[in-house]
Amino acid sequence: MFKSNRNEIFMLYRILKIFFICSLTAMLTVFFIKLFSFKEKILFFEKSKNNGSSNIVILTGGTNRIKDGLKIIDDFKTSKKINFKILVSGTGKGFSKTSLKKQLGPNFNPYLIECCIDLDSISKNTYTNASETFRWSKKNNIKEFILITSNYHMPRAFLEFTNRMPDLKIYTFTITPTKHIINNWLSSYQTFSLVFKEYCKFIIASLRIQIFRI
């Protein structure tokens, strides 16, 4: 009797162990399939750059995002467009237009800084970037804008922005970091780690939006 109970417990333990291993394997398989899909999403945004608006939002945080983003705007201004409304979001407290001029250097058009740029020092993350951009768009009666950020950050940024502003037309324009080639992500630990971390943040943001509707 005692031996029979031991055998049953041992068998149950083995079944639970196999079930746990199979479940974990399935979850990890789905996770990495979706991770590869996320990498393709980054490349999609990288290839689908759009400059269809004169209103622009640049998200700070990545290396040279402000400088590269405003260089793009300067190119737009000289080649195609005249009137701009620009928001640089997430500059941090104490950052001013004087700070911006010093960062950009003497070759950047100073008139563009004075006439067209607003600085958002309140935002601390992508969620608050979207919230402050929404306020800015309401204040300036903006119905569309180009969102500029790093390529790896764009999927999450676009998710947050379209969730916060579903009625606005949001174009995208990605900045590609020189040291992170997304196509070769598996050959670089740093790039793989960057994509992996960003994917985890993307999952958290997606779950928050789906569960809490915020």
Order of alpha helices (4+ residues) and beta strands (2+ residues): alpha-beta-alpha-beta-alpha-alpha-beta-alpha-beta-alpha-beta-alpha
